[in-house]
Each structure stands twice: as structure tokens, then as C-alpha cells.
Amino acid sequence: MIDFDFIINIIVIIIVAIGLFFFFTATIGLLRFPDFYCKLQATGKGDTLGAVLILFGIVIYILKEDFSLSTILVSIKIFFIIFFIFLANPTATHALTKAGLDSGVIPLKKEVFKK
Amino acid sequence: MNRKVVTFLILFGLWCIFSGMFDIFHLTLGIISCLIITLVSGDLMFNEEKITKSHIVYGIRFIKYIPWLIYQIILANIHVAYLVLHPKMPIEPFVLEYKAKLKKDISKVVFANSIILTPGTITMDITKDNVFVVHCISRKVAEDLLTGEMEKRVAYIFGETIKN
């Protein structure tokens, strides 16, 4: 007989593992991609989803352990962290690329076409 | 409603969540500090003097936009994971200039952040005449951007009309 706790634990493990996988690919991309902007492509996306998934897994876990007012408040705080990451991570990526563009880092294969 | 009242209510709600203590002493401290902050910098959060119904409509539309954005983020991550783990690394990076038709500042910000979170594209710069300089990692993702679906969605959130 499989109980409720066990299923929730499996779900949390899967979510956190997927988050770790995206962190892993982001790091590999940071090391493998050839130039500055491509490296940022990997980290700007992988870190966002990885961190969000890991935090989401933590929220499910603490709510399963003890469903009371204090844990609900903690999970709301974690949702605020998720919201902040959602807002800050793309902005930081944009700030880095803009700084690179302004200081004259040339993208690897320059081919500008207009719509 | 006046924007200072709305700012105070938002700040006080955040105070209640973050402190987690609901006795009179802590709530009084919260009211005092939220009042001071509202008096000093109550004009930072909203541009308009009055909060009208349209703000609430924008908020609801933005919340409806988030699931689609999360779906796009998951697609983006799978795409990056594919490119990273592929032995030959099939990337062909290039720079694209996209002329956007959005006008409000907030919709430009949301659009630029959404471009960064969706597959294979990064906003490098927004020039004065509304050109988004976008770095794309392969030809396919650029075509997705050029269909303009995301721009239409962002324009819909903030009640703008874009003409083709």
C-alpha cells in the first residue's frame, strides 16, 4: 500500500531533480559555448527555471510536513523569492549584455538583418 | 483611489506576511513604519495619481499571461539543454534588430524580459526609436520572435493597439 507521504516525497524529488538538471545544463553551457553572449544565453535561462523549480519543491515539502499558519507564511515568503528571481534574473542578464555591447564586445558572427 | 492609500495597503500587507506576528504591538509598529514610508516615497510605485479600474484589469491580464510565459520558459530550457548536450553544439548566433510597436514603458519592460526568458533570445539593447536589438542563438528561434505573437500578447495586457 503506497501512502500519501510517499507520493508527495517522490513528486518533490522529481521536481528538485529537474531543477538541478537545468542548473547542470546551464553550467555546462557556460563552459562550452564559444563567446560572451552565447554563454549568457545558457545561464540567463537555466538558472531561472532551475532555482524556481527547486524553491517550488521546497514549498511543497514544507507544506506536506506541517500544514499550519507559520508554514503557509514561510511558503508565501518563498513565493516572493521566486517572484524576485523571475524579475531580477532576466534584468541582470540584460544588464550584462548591455554592458558588453557598450564596451565593444563583438558578437561571434555578426549578421544584422532588419525586419 | 489615491495612489498613497494603495501603496500603504500593499506595504502593510507585506509587513503582515513578513513579520508573521499578529499581536497589537507588532501591528502598531507596522502601521507606523508603513505610514512613514508612504509619506516619504508614496509616489514611486505608481505613475498615475489615481488608481482606476484599468490597473486592476492590467493586473488580472498579467496574471493570465504568466502560465503561457512559464510554458515558454520550459521550452527555452529544453532548447538550451538540447544545444548544450548535443556533441556538435549546433548554434549559429547572430544579431537581429526588431522594430517594436509598443509605446508604454511598462510594456517595453515586460516584453524585453519575456524575450530573455523565451527560447534562444536575449535583448541586448532598446534604442530610443523603439528598436529591440536581440541576440539569437539559432535561425529557428528568430523566426518564432518575428511572428510577433508575444508582442501581441504583451500589447493586449496593457491595453495597447498595434497596427501591422
Interface residues (C-beta under 8 A of the other chain):
Chain A: F21 F22 T25 A26 I28 G29 R32 F33 P34 D35 Y37 C38 L40 Q41 A42 G44 K45 G46 T48 L49 S70 L73 I76 K77 F80 L87 P90 T91 T93 H94 T97 K98 G100 L101 P107 L108 K109 K110 E111 V112 F113 K114 K115
Chain B: I17 F18 G20 I73 I74 A76 N77 V80 A81 L83 V84 L85 M89 I91 E92 P93 F94 V95 L96 E97 Y98 K99 A112 N113 I116 L117 G120 I122 T123 M124 D125 V133 H135 I137 L146
